[in-house]
């Protein structure tokens, strides 16, 4: 594996922004993470294809990320390459009640655009951070609606194969999962919306946003929900009932706004967060007999809690 030769070749091919030892704390909502060996912003589909050709030829492993809203990156960083989709993948267009959006498009932009056009179906996503690609990867949504329910199709780029289009009903949608990341790199999604009363859309968006603001620590660095909700219960309720609200470890603490959020006070390390998550899991298991499963995505060399 030659990072230097890969770096030089990617620069020569002008695939986009290419960096060595890029601090991942700059690219996660937790503001935590050591350096990635190689960090590549692929601005076009051709650039993505070239990047994968180079990485595969050099035997360099890679991981694709979005805005890093559900990532915890190890303090020692990430070996191999981190890929971020750039300019071409930030575009979206609306036609005949469908929104075609690149994977790097910020989900919040689509919510507002749909509202301005009187299209319903994305109200649940107001205030949800991250990109379309990330939302599709984890089937983002709330208690009653999720992005998989309005997905017409998803286009993947599969290394050494090219573009593959999947219909929405060909995807294994589940709670916080879609199975898509294991099948390729998400490059585009087509969402199926429907005309709706603008006032109803506005009221639903306001209700959803008000609920998020009152129940989540939106102004503090976090990776969103730390754990998945177990069947028939709430991870936040279980953690709070275990007396863990406000519990600290180093610079990480269990939010006193929502117990399922672990917040960085400005000096937290990945080790702090993992240690605190381990404490939460152990305490909830001992108190309630339920094994919480992490919702955050781990990158780097450290054991998941």
PyMOL commands that set and color helices and strands:
alter all, ss='L'
color gray80, all
select helices_A, chain A and resi 3-13+24-27+45-58+87-90+107-116+123-125+132-137+147-150+168-170+180-182+198-215+235-241+270-288
alter helices_A, ss='H'
color red, helices_A
select strands_A, chain A and resi 16-23+35-42+62-65+71-73+78-85+92-95+98-102+119-120+151-158+162-167+185-192+194-195+222-225+248-249+252-254+261-264+297-299
alter strands_A, ss='S'
color yellow, strands_A
deselect
rebuild
show_as cartoon
